Amino acid sequence: MESMSKGDFILEKNPTFSIVENLNISIGDISDLTKVSPRQLRYWEEKGYIHPQKCSHESKQRKYSLYTLIKVFHVKQFLDEGFTLKVAVQKAEEKKQKRMAIGSFFKERAEVEVITLADQSYQIDFGLSDDGEYQVLGIVNQTGVSLKVLPRQEN
């Protein structure tokens, strides 16, 4: 199985996680979805960059996890940007590590609240700063994202 932790998706408390974890995708489907040929996928497998799921004895067809599909997508993205396969795999791994860091942040900050504002922008309330002196807000709108740190409001 592709070595990826549950932290890559914030699903461990979600019953859907077992569905995601047990999803098996054929080499043909991965090829169709990512535009990476089955031959390339087999080469990546030979090099140890991707790993198939354990196959049942009835079928010898390669099956891959959703995590592998995501990895293939990212590797392909970096290849299309002109990186070598080795560097593309490294960059995909770095991207995975960053996703895991973001997932860990939100897992620890369970009290995060997302509010939809009238102009279809979003305010993300991260709660109080670690010292308790400030309210930390993220704003997501059509122009981008911003972070605001406001003095703590007494209730």
N, CA, C and O atoms as a GROMACS GRO file, in nm:
protein
  620
    1MET      N    1   0.084  -0.118   0.000
    1MET     CA    2   0.000   0.000   0.000
    1MET      C    3   0.088   0.124   0.000
    1MET      O    4   0.194   0.124   0.062
    2GLU      N    5   0.045   0.226  -0.067
    2GLU     CA    6   0.119   0.350  -0.073
    2GLU      C    7   0.139   0.402   0.068
    2GLU      O    8   0.044   0.409   0.146
    3SER      N    9   0.261   0.439   0.101
    3SER     CA   10   0.286   0.485   0.236
    3SER      C   11   0.243   0.630   0.249
    3SER      O   12   0.312   0.721   0.204
    4MET      N   13   0.130   0.650   0.311
    4MET     CA   14   0.077   0.782   0.333
    4MET      C   15  -0.005   0.773   0.460
    4MET      O   16  -0.075   0.674   0.483
    5SER      N   17   0.002   0.872   0.541
    5SER     CA   18  -0.070   0.866   0.666
    5SER      C   19  -0.211   0.921   0.651
    5SER      O   20  -0.244   0.987   0.553
    6LYS      N   21  -0.292   0.891   0.751
    6LYS     CA   22  -0.428   0.941   0.750
    6LYS      C   23  -0.431   1.093   0.757
    6LYS      O   24  -0.531   1.155   0.721
    7GLY      N   25  -0.322   1.153   0.804
    7GLY     CA   26  -0.314   1.298   0.815
    7GLY      C   27  -0.320   1.369   0.682
    7GLY      O   28  -0.341   1.490   0.677
    8ASP      N   29  -0.301   1.295   0.572
    8ASP     CA   30  -0.308   1.358   0.441
    8ASP      C   31  -0.448   1.407   0.411
    8ASP      O   32  -0.466   1.500   0.332
    9PHE      N   33  -0.545   1.347   0.471
    9PHE     CA   34  -0.684   1.390   0.459
    9PHE      C   35  -0.736   1.395   0.601
    9PHE      O   36  -0.706   1.307   0.682
   10ILE      N   37  -0.813   1.495   0.631
   10ILE     CA   38  -0.866   1.504   0.766
   10ILE      C   39  -0.995   1.422   0.769
   10ILE      O   40  -1.105   1.476   0.770
   11LEU      N   41  -0.977   1.290   0.770
   11LEU     CA   42  -1.092   1.201   0.761
   11LEU      C   43  -1.095   1.096   0.871
   11LEU      O   44  -1.189   1.017   0.878
   12GLU      N   45  -0.994   1.094   0.959
   12GLU     CA   46  -0.989   0.983   1.053
   12GLU      C   47  -1.110   0.975   1.146
   12GLU      O   48  -1.140   0.867   1.197
   13LYS      N   49  -1.180   1.085   1.169
   13LYS     CA   50  -1.301   1.082   1.251
   13LYS      C   51  -1.426   1.070   1.165
   13LYS      O   52  -1.537   1.068   1.217
   14ASN      N   53  -1.407   1.061   1.036
   14ASN     CA   54  -1.516   1.057   0.941
   14ASN      C   55  -1.537   0.914   0.894
   14ASN      O   56  -1.440   0.849   0.853
   15PRO      N   57  -1.661   0.862   0.898
   15PRO     CA   58  -1.683   0.724   0.852
   15PRO      C   59  -1.648   0.704   0.706
   15PRO      O   60  -1.625   0.590   0.663
   16THR      N   61  -1.643   0.811   0.630
   16THR     CA   62  -1.605   0.801   0.489
   16THR      C   63  -1.461   0.755   0.475
   16THR      O   64  -1.423   0.701   0.371
   17PHE      N   65  -1.380   0.775   0.580
   17PHE     CA   66  -1.238   0.741   0.569
   17PHE      C   67  -1.218   0.596   0.533
   17PHE      O   68  -1.130   0.566   0.452
   18SER      N   69  -1.295   0.504   0.590
   18SER     CA   70  -1.276   0.362   0.558
   18SER      C   71  -1.306   0.337   0.410
   18SER      O   72  -1.245   0.250   0.349
   19ILE      N   73  -1.400   0.410   0.354
   19ILE     CA   74  -1.430   0.397   0.211
   19ILE      C   75  -1.310   0.444   0.130
   19ILE      O   76  -1.266   0.376   0.037
   20VAL      N   77  -1.256   0.559   0.165
   20VAL     CA   78  -1.141   0.615   0.094
   20VAL      C   79  -1.022   0.521   0.106
   20VAL      O   80  -0.952   0.496   0.007
   21GLU      N   81  -0.998   0.470   0.225
   21GLU     CA   82  -0.883   0.383   0.247
   21GLU      C   83  -0.894   0.251   0.171
   21GLU      O   84  -0.792   0.194   0.132
   22ASN      N   85  -1.014   0.203   0.148
   22ASN     CA   86  -1.033   0.075   0.080
   22ASN      C   87  -1.063   0.089  -0.069
   22ASN      O   88  -1.089  -0.011  -0.137
   23LEU      N   89  -1.060   0.209  -0.121
   23LEU     CA   90  -1.086   0.232  -0.262
   23LEU      C   91  -0.968   0.181  -0.344
   23LEU      O   92  -0.853   0.216  -0.316
   24ASN      N   93  -0.995   0.098  -0.444
   24ASN     CA   94  -0.891   0.045  -0.532
   24ASN      C   95  -0.917   0.094  -0.673
   24ASN      O   96  -1.027   0.078  -0.726
   25ILE      N   97  -0.816   0.154  -0.734
   25ILE     CA   98  -0.829   0.214  -0.866
   25ILE      C   99  -0.737   0.140  -0.962
   25ILE      O  100  -0.620   0.117  -0.931
   26SER      N  101  -0.789   0.102  -1.077
   26SER     CA  102  -0.709   0.025  -1.173
   26SER      C  103  -0.603   0.114  -1.238
   26SER      O  104  -0.615   0.237  -1.239
   27ILE      N  105  -0.501   0.051  -1.291
   27ILE     CA  106  -0.394   0.123  -1.360
   27ILE      C  107  -0.451   0.200  -1.480
   27ILE      O  108  -0.405   0.309  -1.512
   28GLY      N  109  -0.551   0.141  -1.547
   28GLY     CA  110  -0.616   0.208  -1.661
   28GLY      C  111  -0.690   0.333  -1.618
   28GLY      O  112  -0.684   0.436  -1.686
   29ASP      N  113  -0.760   0.324  -1.505
   29ASP     CA  114  -0.832   0.441  -1.455
   29ASP      C  115  -0.736   0.552  -1.413
   29ASP      O  116  -0.760   0.669  -1.441
   30ILE      N  117  -0.627   0.515  -1.346
   30ILE     CA  118  -0.528   0.616  -1.308
   30ILE      C  119  -0.471   0.680  -1.433
   30ILE      O  120  -0.452   0.802  -1.438
   31SER      N  121  -0.443   0.599  -1.533
   31SER     CA  122  -0.390   0.650  -1.659
   31SER      C  123  -0.489   0.747  -1.724
   31SER      O  124  -0.450   0.855  -1.769
   32ASP      N  125  -0.616   0.709  -1.729
   32ASP     CA  126  -0.718   0.795  -1.789
   32ASP      C  127  -0.732   0.927  -1.713
   32ASP      O  128  -0.745   1.033  -1.774
   33LEU      N  129  -0.730   0.920  -1.581
   33LEU     CA  130  -0.751   1.039  -1.498
   33LEU      C  131  -0.633   1.134  -1.499
   33LEU      O  132  -0.650   1.256  -1.491
   34THR      N  133  -0.511   1.080  -1.510
   34THR     CA  134  -0.391   1.163  -1.498
   34THR      C  135  -0.318   1.186  -1.629
   34THR      O  136  -0.229   1.270  -1.637
   35LYS      N  137  -0.357   1.112  -1.733
   35LYS     CA  138  -0.288   1.118  -1.864
   35LYS      C  139  -0.142   1.071  -1.854
   35LYS      O  140  -0.057   1.116  -1.930
   36VAL      N  141  -0.116   0.980  -1.759
   36VAL     CA  142   0.014   0.912  -1.749
   36VAL      C  143  -0.009   0.772  -1.802
   36VAL      O  144  -0.100   0.702  -1.755
   37SER      N  145   0.070   0.728  -1.897
   37SER     CA  146   0.046   0.598  -1.961
   37SER      C  147   0.068   0.483  -1.863
   37SER      O  148   0.149   0.495  -1.770
   38PRO      N  149  -0.002   0.371  -1.883
   38PRO     CA  150   0.021   0.254  -1.799
   38PRO      C  151   0.168   0.211  -1.800
   38PRO      O  152   0.220   0.165  -1.699
   39ARG      N  153   0.232   0.226  -1.914
   39ARG     CA  154   0.375   0.190  -1.922
   39ARG      C  155   0.459   0.278  -1.828
   39ARG      O  156   0.547   0.228  -1.758
   40GLN      N  157   0.430   0.409  -1.827
   40GLN     CA  158   0.500   0.499  -1.735
   40GLN      C  159   0.472   0.461  -1.591
   40GLN      O  160   0.563   0.459  -1.507
   41LEU      N  161   0.347   0.430  -1.561
   41LEU     CA  162   0.311   0.393  -1.424
   41LEU      C  163   0.386   0.267  -1.380
   41LEU      O  164   0.433   0.260  -1.266
   42ARG      N  165   0.398   0.170  -1.469
   42ARG     CA  166   0.473   0.049  -1.436
   42ARG      C  167   0.621   0.081  -1.412
   42ARG      O  168   0.685   0.023  -1.325
   43TYR      N  169   0.675   0.175  -1.491
   43TYR     CA  170   0.814   0.218  -1.473
   43TYR      C  171   0.830   0.285  -1.336
   43TYR      O  172   0.926   0.256  -1.264
   44TRP      N  173   0.738   0.373  -1.302
   44TRP     CA  174   0.744   0.439  -1.172
   44TRP      C  175   0.737   0.336  -1.059
   44TRP      O  176   0.804   0.350  -0.957
   45GLU      N  177   0.657   0.233  -1.080
   45GLU     CA  178   0.646   0.125  -0.983
   45GLU      C  179   0.780   0.052  -0.970
   45GLU      O  180   0.825   0.023  -0.860
   46GLU      N  181   0.844   0.022  -1.084
   46GLU     CA  182   0.976  -0.044  -1.083
   46GLU      C  183   1.077   0.038  -1.005
   46GLU      O  184   1.161  -0.017  -0.934
   47LYS      N  185   1.070   0.170  -1.019
   47LYS     CA  186   1.163   0.260  -0.951
   47LYS      C  187   1.128   0.279  -0.803
   47LYS      O  188   1.205   0.339  -0.728
   48GLY      N  189   1.011   0.230  -0.762
   48GLY     CA  190   0.971   0.243  -0.622
   48GLY      C  191   0.901   0.373  -0.588
   48GLY      O  192   0.883   0.405  -0.471
   49TYR      N  193   0.860   0.448  -0.690
   49TYR     CA  194   0.793   0.575  -0.666
   49TYR      C  195   0.646   0.557  -0.630
   49TYR      O  196   0.590   0.637  -0.555
   50ILE      N  197   0.584   0.454  -0.683
   50ILE     CA  198   0.445   0.421  -0.648
   50ILE      C  199   0.438   0.271  -0.620
   50ILE      O  200   0.524   0.194  -0.663
   51HIS      N  201   0.335   0.232  -0.547
   51HIS     CA  202   0.319   0.092  -0.509
   51HIS      C  203   0.173   0.051  -0.524
   51HIS      O  204   0.084   0.123  -0.481
   52PRO      N  205   0.149  -0.065  -0.586
   52PRO     CA  206   0.010  -0.111  -0.598
   52PRO      C  207  -0.041  -0.163  -0.464
   52PRO      O  208   0.037  -0.196  -0.375
   53GLN      N  209  -0.173  -0.169  -0.453
   53GLN     CA  210  -0.236  -0.234  -0.339
   53GLN      C  211  -0.209  -0.383  -0.349
   53GLN      O  212  -0.172  -0.433  -0.455
   54LYS      N  213  -0.228  -0.452  -0.242
   54LYS     CA  214  -0.221  -0.598  -0.246
   54LYS      C  215  -0.336  -0.648  -0.333
   54LYS      O  216  -0.451  -0.608  -0.314
   55CYS      N  217  -0.304  -0.734  -0.429
   55CYS     CA  218  -0.405  -0.785  -0.522
   55CYS      C  219  -0.473  -0.908  -0.464
   55CYS      O  220  -0.412  -0.986  -0.392
   56SER      N  221  -0.599  -0.923  -0.498
   56SER     CA  222  -0.667  -1.047  -0.463
   56SER      C  223  -0.621  -1.153  -0.561
   56SER      O  224  -0.574  -1.120  -0.670
   57HIS      N  225  -0.633  -1.277  -0.525
   57HIS     CA  226  -0.586  -1.386  -0.610
   57HIS      C  227  -0.669  -1.399  -0.738
   57HIS      O  228  -0.620  -1.451  -0.838
   58GLU      N  229  -0.794  -1.351  -0.735
   58GLU     CA  230  -0.880  -1.363  -0.852
   58GLU      C  231  -0.831  -1.274  -0.967
   58GLU      O  232  -0.844  -1.311  -1.083
   59SER      N  233  -0.776  -1.160  -0.935
   59SER     CA  234  -0.736  -1.064  -1.039
   59SER      C  235  -0.588  -1.031  -1.023
   59SER      O  236  -0.540  -1.006  -0.912
   60LYS      N  237  -0.518  -1.032  -1.133
   60LYS     CA  238  -0.377  -0.995  -1.128
   60LYS      C  239  -0.359  -0.850  -1.174
   60LYS      O  240  -0.246  -0.802  -1.188
   61GLN      N  241  -0.470  -0.782  -1.197
   61GLN     CA  242  -0.464  -0.643  -1.242
   61GLN      C  243  -0.412  -0.554  -1.128
   61GLN      O  244  -0.451  -0.571  -1.013
   62ARG      N  245  -0.325  -0.461  -1.163
   62ARG     CA  246  -0.273  -0.368  -1.063
   62ARG      C  247  -0.386  -0.276  -1.016
   62ARG      O  248  -0.464  -0.225  -1.097
   63LYS      N  249  -0.394  -0.258  -0.886
   63LYS     CA  250  -0.489  -0.165  -0.826
   63LYS      C  251  -0.411  -0.072  -0.735
   63LYS      O  252  -0.316  -0.112  -0.668
   64TYR      N  253  -0.453   0.053  -0.734
   64TYR     CA  254  -0.383   0.154  -0.656
   64TYR      C  255  -0.481   0.225  -0.564
   64TYR      O  256  -0.602   0.225  -0.586
   65SER      N  257  -0.426   0.287  -0.459
   65SER     CA  258  -0.508   0.361  -0.364
   65SER      C  259  -0.537   0.502  -0.415
   65SER      O  260  -0.474   0.550  -0.510
   66LEU      N  261  -0.631   0.566  -0.351
   66LEU     CA  262  -0.661   0.706  -0.381
   66LEU      C  263  -0.537   0.792  -0.355
   66LEU      O  264  -0.512   0.888  -0.428
   67TYR      N  265  -0.461   0.757  -0.252
   67TYR     CA  266  -0.339   0.831  -0.220
   67TYR      C  267  -0.239   0.824  -0.336
   67TYR      O  268  -0.173   0.922  -0.368
   68THR      N  269  -0.230   0.706  -0.399
   68THR     CA  270  -0.140   0.691  -0.513
   68THR      C  271  -0.188   0.775  -0.630
   68THR      O  272  -0.108   0.837  -0.699
   69LEU      N  273  -0.319   0.778  -0.652
   69LEU     CA  274  -0.375   0.862  -0.759
   69LEU      C  275  -0.334   1.008  -0.738
   69LEU      O  276  -0.293   1.075  -0.833
   70ILE      N  277  -0.345   1.056  -0.616
   70ILE     CA  278  -0.309   1.194  -0.586
   70ILE      C  279  -0.160   1.216  -0.609
   70ILE      O  280  -0.119   1.319  -0.664
   71LYS      N  281  -0.078   1.120  -0.567
   71LYS     CA  282   0.067   1.131  -0.588
   71LYS      C  283   0.100   1.135  -0.737
   71LYS      O  284   0.181   1.217  -0.780
   72VAL      N  285   0.038   1.048  -0.815
   72VAL     CA  286   0.061   1.045  -0.960
   72VAL      C  287   0.022   1.179  -1.021
   72VAL      O  288   0.094   1.233  -1.105
   73PHE      N  289  -0.092   1.232  -0.979
   73PHE     CA  290  -0.137   1.362  -1.029
   73PHE      C  291  -0.031   1.470  -1.004
   73PHE      O  292   0.001   1.548  -1.093
   74HIS      N  293   0.022   1.474  -0.881
   74HIS     CA  294   0.121   1.577  -0.847
   74HIS      C  295   0.254   1.555  -0.920
   74HIS      O  296   0.315   1.650  -0.968
   75VAL      N  297   0.298   1.430  -0.930
   75VAL     CA  298   0.422   1.402  -1.003
   75VAL      C  299   0.406   1.447  -1.148
   75VAL      O  300   0.495   1.510  -1.204
   76LYS      N  301   0.293   1.414  -1.208
   76LYS     CA  302   0.266   1.453  -1.347
   76LYS      C  303   0.268   1.605  -1.362
   76LYS      O  304   0.321   1.658  -1.460
   77GLN      N  305   0.210   1.673  -1.267
   77GLN     CA  306   0.209   1.819  -1.268
   77GLN      C  307   0.352   1.874  -1.274
   77GLN      O  308   0.381   1.964  -1.353
   78PHE      N  309   0.440   1.820  -1.190
   78PHE     CA  310   0.578   1.867  -1.187
   78PHE      C  311   0.655   1.826  -1.312
   78PHE      O  312   0.740   1.901  -1.359
   79LEU      N  313   0.625   1.709  -1.366
   79LEU     CA  314   0.687   1.670  -1.493
   79LEU      C  315   0.648   1.767  -1.603
   79LEU      O  316   0.732   1.807  -1.684
   80ASP      N  317   0.520   1.804  -1.606
   80ASP     CA  318   0.472   1.898  -1.707
   80ASP      C  319   0.537   2.036  -1.694
   80ASP      O  320   0.545   2.112  -1.790
   81GLU      N  321   0.584   2.067  -1.573
   81GLU     CA  322   0.653   2.195  -1.550
   81GLU      C  323   0.801   2.186  -1.590
   81GLU      O  324   0.872   2.286  -1.583
   82GLY      N  325   0.845   2.067  -1.630
   82GLY     CA  326   0.982   2.053  -1.680
   82GLY      C  327   1.081   1.986  -1.586
   82GLY      O  328   1.199   1.978  -1.618
   83PHE      N  329   1.034   1.939  -1.472
   83PHE     CA  330   1.125   1.873  -1.378
   83PHE      C  331   1.151   1.729  -1.421
   83PHE      O  332   1.070   1.669  -1.491
   84THR      N  333   1.265   1.675  -1.380
   84THR     CA  334   1.294   1.534  -1.405
   84THR      C  335   1.203   1.449  -1.317
   84THR      O  336   1.145   1.500  -1.221
   85LEU      N  337   1.191   1.322  -1.348
   85LEU     CA  338   1.105   1.233  -1.269
   85LEU      C  339   1.149   1.232  -1.123
   85LEU      O  340   1.066   1.243  -1.033
   86LYS      N  341   1.278   1.219  -1.100
   86LYS     CA  342   1.329   1.212  -0.962
   86LYS      C  343   1.293   1.338  -0.884
   86LYS      O  344   1.246   1.330  -0.770
   87VAL      N  345   1.314   1.454  -0.945
   87VAL     CA  346   1.282   1.581  -0.879
   87VAL      C  347   1.131   1.597  -0.864
   87VAL      O  348   1.084   1.646  -0.761
   88ALA      N  349   1.055   1.556  -0.964
   88ALA     CA  350   0.908   1.564  -0.957
   88ALA      C  351   0.855   1.482  -0.840
   88ALA      O  352   0.765   1.526  -0.769
   89VAL      N  353   0.912   1.363  -0.820
   89VAL     CA  354   0.870   1.278  -0.707
   89VAL      C  355   0.905   1.346  -0.575
   89VAL      O  356   0.826   1.345  -0.482
   90GLN      N  357   1.025   1.406  -0.567
   90GLN     CA  358   1.065   1.477  -0.445
   90GLN      C  359   0.972   1.595  -0.417
   90GLN      O  360   0.931   1.617  -0.303
   91LYS      N  361   0.938   1.669  -0.521
   91LYS     CA  362   0.849   1.784  -0.504
   91LYS      C  363   0.708   1.739  -0.463
   91LYS      O  364   0.642   1.805  -0.382
   92ALA      N  365   0.662   1.627  -0.518
   92ALA     CA  366   0.532   1.572  -0.479
   92ALA      C  367   0.534   1.532  -0.332
   92ALA      O  368   0.436   1.553  -0.260
   93GLU      N  369   0.645   1.476  -0.287
   93GLU     CA  370   0.660   1.438  -0.145
   93GLU      C  371   0.660   1.562  -0.057
   93GLU      O  372   0.597   1.563   0.049
   94GLU      N  373   0.730   1.667  -0.099
   94GLU     CA  374   0.729   1.793  -0.024
   94GLU      C  375   0.588   1.849  -0.014
   94GLU      O  376   0.547   1.899   0.092
   95LYS      N  377   0.514   1.841  -0.123
   95LYS     CA  378   0.376   1.889  -0.123
   95LYS      C  379   0.291   1.808  -0.025
   95LYS      O  380   0.208   1.864   0.048
   96LYS      N  381   0.312   1.677  -0.022
   96LYS     CA  382   0.240   1.591   0.071
   96LYS      C  383   0.272   1.631   0.215
   96LYS      O  384   0.182   1.639   0.299
   97GLN      N  385   0.399   1.656   0.244
   97GLN     CA  386   0.439   1.695   0.379
   97GLN      C  387   0.373   1.827   0.420
   97GLN      O  388   0.333   1.844   0.534
   98LYS      N  389   0.363   1.919   0.326
   98LYS     CA  390   0.297   2.047   0.355
   98LYS      C  391   0.148   2.027   0.384
   98LYS      O  392   0.093   2.088   0.475
   99ARG      N  393   0.083   1.939   0.304
   99ARG     CA  394  -0.059   1.909   0.330
   99ARG      C  395  -0.076   1.849   0.468
   99ARG      O  396  -0.172   1.880   0.539
  100MET      N  397   0.017   1.763   0.506
  100MET     CA  398   0.010   1.700   0.638
  100MET      C  399   0.027   1.804   0.748
  100MET      O  400  -0.040   1.796   0.851
  101ALA      N  401   0.117   1.901   0.727
  101ALA     CA  402   0.137   2.007   0.826
  101ALA      C  403   0.010   2.091   0.841
  101ALA      O  404  -0.031   2.124   0.953
  102ILE      N  405  -0.052   2.124   0.729
  102ILE     CA  406  -0.178   2.200   0.734
  102ILE      C  407  -0.286   2.118   0.805
  102ILE      O  408  -0.360   2.172   0.887
  103GLY      N  409  -0.294   1.990   0.773
  103GLY     CA  410  -0.391   1.902   0.838
  103GLY      C  411  -0.368   1.896   0.988
  103GLY      O  412  -0.464   1.900   1.066
  104SER      N  413  -0.242   1.888   1.030
  104SER     CA  414  -0.210   1.884   1.173
  104SER      C  415  -0.251   2.014   1.241
  104SER      O  416  -0.303   2.014   1.352
  105PHE      N  417  -0.227   2.126   1.172
  105PHE     CA  418  -0.264   2.256   1.228
  105PHE      C  419  -0.414   2.260   1.255
  105PHE      O  420  -0.457   2.297   1.365
  106PHE      N  421  -0.493   2.222   1.156
  106PHE     CA  422  -0.638   2.229   1.173
  106PHE      C  423  -0.690   2.124   1.269
  106PHE      O  424  -0.792   2.145   1.334
  107LYS      N  425  -0.622   2.013   1.279
  107LYS     CA  426  -0.662   1.909   1.376
  107LYS      C  427  -0.643   1.962   1.518
  107LYS      O  428  -0.726   1.938   1.606
  108GLU      N  429  -0.533   2.034   1.540
  108GLU     CA  430  -0.505   2.092   1.672
  108GLU      C  431  -0.595   2.211   1.701
  108GLU      O  432  -0.630   2.237   1.817
  109ARG      N  433  -0.632   2.283   1.598
  109ARG     CA  434  -0.718   2.400   1.613
  109ARG      C  435  -0.862   2.363   1.580
  109ARG      O  436  -0.923   2.422   1.491
  110ALA      N  437  -0.914   2.266   1.651
  110ALA     CA  438  -1.046   2.211   1.620
  110ALA      C  439  -1.157   2.315   1.630
  110ALA      O  440  -1.264   2.297   1.573
  111GLU      N  441  -1.132   2.423   1.702
  111GLU     CA  442  -1.237   2.523   1.721
  111GLU      C  443  -1.247   2.623   1.606
  111GLU      O  444  -1.320   2.721   1.617
  112VAL      N  445  -1.176   2.601   1.499
  112VAL     CA  446  -1.181   2.691   1.383
  112VAL      C  447  -1.325   2.700   1.332
  112VAL      O  448  -1.393   2.600   1.313
  113GLU      N  449  -1.369   2.823   1.310
  113GLU     CA  450  -1.504   2.846   1.260
  113GLU      C  451  -1.496   2.922   1.128
  113GLU      O  452  -1.422   3.020   1.117
  114VAL      N  453  -1.571   2.877   1.028
  114VAL     CA  454  -1.574   2.944   0.898
  114VAL      C  455  -1.710   3.010   0.883
  114VAL      O  456  -1.814   2.945   0.893
  115ILE      N  457  -1.708   3.141   0.858
  115ILE     CA  458  -1.831   3.219   0.845
  115ILE      C  459  -1.841   3.272   0.702
  115ILE      O  460  -1.745   3.330   0.651
  116THR      N  461  -1.956   3.251   0.638
  116THR     CA  462  -1.980   3.305   0.504
  116THR      C  463  -2.031   3.448   0.520
  116THR      O  464  -2.131   3.472   0.588
  117LEU      N  465  -1.962   3.542   0.458
  117LEU     CA  466  -2.001   3.682   0.465
  117LEU      C  467  -2.094   3.716   0.349
  117LEU      O  468  -2.106   3.639   0.254
  118ALA      N  469  -2.160   3.831   0.356
  118ALA     CA  470  -2.260   3.870   0.257
  118ALA      C  471  -2.205   3.877   0.115
  118ALA      O  472  -2.277   3.850   0.020
  119ASP      N  473  -2.078   3.913   0.100
  119ASP     CA  474  -2.021   3.928  -0.034
  119ASP      C  475  -1.961   3.798  -0.087
  119ASP      O  476  -1.876   3.799  -0.177
  120GLN      N  477  -2.003   3.687  -0.031
  120GLN     CA  478  -1.955   3.554  -0.070
  120GLN      C  479  -1.806   3.534  -0.041
  120GLN      O  480  -1.740   3.451  -0.104
  121SER      N  481  -1.753   3.612   0.052
  121SER     CA  482  -1.619   3.586   0.100
  121SER      C  483  -1.634   3.509   0.232
  121SER      O  484  -1.745   3.492   0.283
  122TYR      N  485  -1.524   3.464   0.283
  122TYR     CA  486  -1.528   3.380   0.403
  122TYR      C  487  -1.434   3.436   0.508
  122TYR      O  488  -1.324   3.484   0.478
  123GLN      N  489  -1.480   3.430   0.631
  123GLN     CA  490  -1.396   3.468   0.744
  123GLN      C  491  -1.369   3.341   0.824
  123GLN      O  492  -1.462   3.271   0.865
  124ILE      N  493  -1.243   3.313   0.846
  124ILE     CA  494  -1.205   3.194   0.922
  124ILE      C  495  -1.156   3.242   1.058
  124ILE      O  496  -1.055   3.311   1.068
  125ASP      N  497  -1.229   3.204   1.162
  125ASP     CA  498  -1.194   3.244   1.298
  125ASP      C  499  -1.106   3.135   1.358
  125ASP      O  500  -1.154   3.026   1.390
  126PHE      N  501  -0.976   3.165   1.372
  126PHE     CA  502  -0.882   3.069   1.429
  126PHE      C  503  -0.881   3.072   1.581
  126PHE      O  504  -0.808   2.995   1.644
  127GLY      N  505  -0.960   3.160   1.639
  127GLY     CA  506  -0.963   3.170   1.785
  127GLY      C  507  -0.857   3.267   1.834
  127GLY      O  508  -0.809   3.352   1.759
  128LEU      N  509  -0.823   3.252   1.959
  128LEU     CA  510  -0.727   3.343   2.020
  128LEU      C  511  -0.584   3.300   1.990
  128LEU      O  512  -0.556   3.182   1.969
  129SER      N  513  -0.496   3.399   1.987
  129SER     CA  514  -0.354   3.368   1.973
  129SER      C  515  -0.309   3.288   2.095
  129SER      O  516  -0.380   3.283   2.195
  130ASP      N  517  -0.194   3.226   2.086
  130ASP     CA  518  -0.147   3.142   2.196
  130ASP      C  519  -0.134   3.219   2.327
  130ASP      O  520  -0.152   3.161   2.434
  131ASP      N  521  -0.104   3.348   2.320
  131ASP     CA  522  -0.092   3.427   2.442
  131ASP      C  523  -0.228   3.479   2.490
  131ASP      O  524  -0.237   3.539   2.597
  132GLY      N  525  -0.335   3.456   2.413
  132GLY     CA  526  -0.470   3.495   2.453
  132GLY      C  527  -0.501   3.642   2.437
  132GLY      O  528  -0.609   3.686   2.476
  133GLU      N  529  -0.410   3.719   2.382
  133GLU     CA  530  -0.428   3.863   2.371
  133GLU      C  531  -0.498   3.906   2.242
  133GLU      O  532  -0.554   4.015   2.236
  134TYR      N  533  -0.495   3.822   2.140
  134TYR     CA  534  -0.545   3.862   2.009
  134TYR      C  535  -0.638   3.757   1.949
  134TYR      O  536  -0.626   3.638   1.976
  135GLN      N  537  -0.730   3.806   1.867
  135GLN     CA  538  -0.818   3.721   1.788
  135GLN      C  539  -0.754   3.708   1.650
  135GLN      O  540  -0.717   3.810   1.590
  136VAL      N  541  -0.740   3.586   1.598
  136VAL     CA  542  -0.675   3.564   1.469
  136VAL      C  543  -0.782   3.525   1.367
  136VAL      O  544  -0.856   3.428   1.386
  137LEU      N  545  -0.791   3.603   1.258
  137LEU     CA  546  -0.890   3.580   1.154
  137LEU      C  547  -0.822   3.566   1.018
  137LEU      O  548  -0.726   3.637   0.988
  138GLY      N  549  -0.872   3.476   0.938
  138GLY     CA  550  -0.830   3.465   0.799
  138GLY      C  551  -0.946   3.509   0.712
  138GLY      O  552  -1.061   3.479   0.741
  139ILE      N  553  -0.916   3.580   0.605
  139ILE     CA  554  -1.019   3.626   0.512
  139ILE      C  555  -0.988   3.566   0.375
  139ILE      O  556  -0.876   3.577   0.326
  140VAL      N  557  -1.089   3.503   0.315
  140VAL     CA  558  -1.075   3.447   0.181
  140VAL      C  559  -1.182   3.513   0.095
  140VAL      O  560  -1.301   3.502   0.123
  141ASN      N  561  -1.137   3.583  -0.011
  141ASN     CA  562  -1.232   3.647  -0.101
  141ASN      C  563  -1.180   3.640  -0.244
  141ASN      O  564  -1.080   3.574  -0.271
  142GLN      N  565  -1.249   3.708  -0.335
  142GLN     CA  566  -1.212   3.701  -0.476
  142GLN      C  567  -1.073   3.757  -0.505
  142GLN      O  568  -1.011   3.720  -0.604
  143THR      N  569  -1.024   3.845  -0.420
  143THR     CA  570  -0.893   3.904  -0.443
  143THR      C  571  -0.780   3.822  -0.383
  143THR      O  572  -0.663   3.849  -0.411
  144GLY      N  573  -0.812   3.724  -0.300
  144GLY     CA  574  -0.707   3.641  -0.240
  144GLY      C  575  -0.737   3.609  -0.096
  144GLY      O  576  -0.852   3.601  -0.054
  145VAL      N  577  -0.631   3.592  -0.021
  145VAL     CA  578  -0.644   3.560   0.121
  145VAL      C  579  -0.564   3.660   0.203
  145VAL      O  580  -0.463   3.713   0.156
  146SER      N  581  -0.609   3.685   0.324
  146SER     CA  582  -0.536   3.773   0.415
  146SER      C  583  -0.556   3.725   0.558
  146SER      O  584  -0.647   3.648   0.587
  147LEU      N  585  -0.471   3.771   0.643
  147LEU     CA  586  -0.476   3.734   0.784
  147LEU      C  587  -0.488   3.862   0.864
  147LEU      O  588  -0.418   3.960   0.839
  148LYS      N  589  -0.578   3.862   0.961
  148LYS     CA  590  -0.596   3.978   1.048
  148LYS      C  591  -0.574   3.933   1.192
  148LYS      O  592  -0.621   3.826   1.233
  149VAL      N  593  -0.504   4.015   1.266
  149VAL     CA  594  -0.484   3.992   1.408
  149VAL      C  595  -0.544   4.112   1.479
  149VAL      O  596  -0.494   4.224   1.466
  150LEU      N  597  -0.651   4.088   1.554
  150LEU     CA  598  -0.724   4.196   1.620
  150LEU      C  599  -0.712   4.181   1.772
  150LEU      O  600  -0.699   4.070   1.822
  151PRO      N  601  -0.717   4.294   1.844
  151PRO     CA  602  -0.716   4.283   1.990
  151PRO      C  603  -0.834   4.197   2.037
  151PRO      O  604  -0.942   4.202   1.978
  152ARG      N  605  -0.811   4.120   2.140
  152ARG     CA  606  -0.915   4.032   2.196
  152ARG      C  607  -1.035   4.114   2.239
  152ARG      O  608  -1.022   4.217   2.304
  153GLN      N  609  -1.153   4.067   2.201
  153GLN     CA  610  -1.278   4.133   2.238
  153GLN      C  611  -1.331   4.069   2.366
  153GLN      O  612  -1.349   3.948   2.373
  154GLU      N  613  -1.355   4.151   2.466
  154GLU     CA  614  -1.413   4.101   2.591
  154GLU      C  615  -1.563   4.088   2.572
  154GLU      O  616  -1.627   4.176   2.514
  155ASN      N  617  -1.619   3.978   2.620
  155ASN     CA  618  -1.765   3.956   2.606
  155ASN      C  619  -1.838   4.013   2.722
  155ASN      O  620  -1.961   4.005   2.727
   0.00000   0.00000   0.00000
